[in-house]
Amino acid sequence: DYIARKLRLHFKGFAAEALIADLFCAMGYKAHVTRRYRDDGVDVIAHRDELGIEPPILKIQVKTNEANIGA
């Protein structure tokens, strides 16, 4: 509960995207945050190979709001 509270408090919006990219890097993926606006819902892209062309290629959407948000 303590960790979840700290994450909700300190990692909102773009900071959460960077955190998720860093977590995937720690798990051995090459990961990067996409552009901040008009990203078509993809916030982080992660892959195992150097070029990012071999599956799996993960397209991650990061949400920090508890309420529904529009497109």
PyMOL commands that set and color helices and strands:
alter all, ss='L'
color gray80, all
select helices_A, chain A and resi 2-10+14-26
alter helices_A, ss='H'
color red, helices_A
select strands_A, chain A and resi 30-33+44-47+57-60
alter strands_A, ss='S'
color yellow, strands_A
deselect
rebuild
show_as cartoon
